Amino acid sequence: MGITVQNITGNTAVVIWPQLASCADSFYSVMYHPNWRSTPASYSRKSFQKEERVPASRSSFVVENLTPLTTYILCVTCQSANPSSDQCRVFNTLQRDPASSGTAKKELALGIWLASSLLLLVIAAVLLYGCLHLLCRRRRERPRGRARAQGENFTAGNGGFAATVFGQHLPQLERDLSPHPARNAGADLSLMRLFSSQDR
């Protein structure tokens, strides 16, 4: 069984094998293991680290997630049988692919940017809620302060008006006050007129 491994990178490799008539109604097993230091004859199928099942209609497979600068043994058998020497190949992966390394860095940077953006949105939402709450509170307090100030102005104005009217009529009241009952009655009448004019 002529197996070839090609297009080897730091993380992937392509294995190609000829199709077998005995596997037409079954599947192929692609088994591989890192750090190979033994012979295929002493290695059983259960000892391989990874095993992939490939449909019988295919004759190639891309092995992924390999470790850079590592020696691998790869075997292809029919129906998960134990491999023989002619069904296995040993190959070495290359250094880490610069493109994949750059992609990993871009994904990390993108993840950090998304997390930072989400955090900033949360902080902005909290600040906006606090500002709106404070603004609504101030708007509710303004009418109360205006009503209170208007009431104080109204009270102060009425007090000043009463003091002015009372000061204007004070000499007349002093003249009306006397020990005579008639004058006292006149004083009472003057007081009644004063208060009635205040009420108006």
Secondary structure, DSSP 8 states (H G I E B T S, - for coil): ---EEES--SS-EEEE----GGGTTSEEEEEEEES--S-GGG--GGG-SEEEEEETT--EEEE-S--TT-EEEEEEEETT----GGGEEEEE--S--HHHHHHHHHHHHHHHHHHHHHHHHHHHHHHHHHHHHHHHHHHHHHHHHHHHHHHHHHHHHHHHHHHHHHHHHHHHHHHH--SSHHHHHHHHHHHHHHHHHHH-
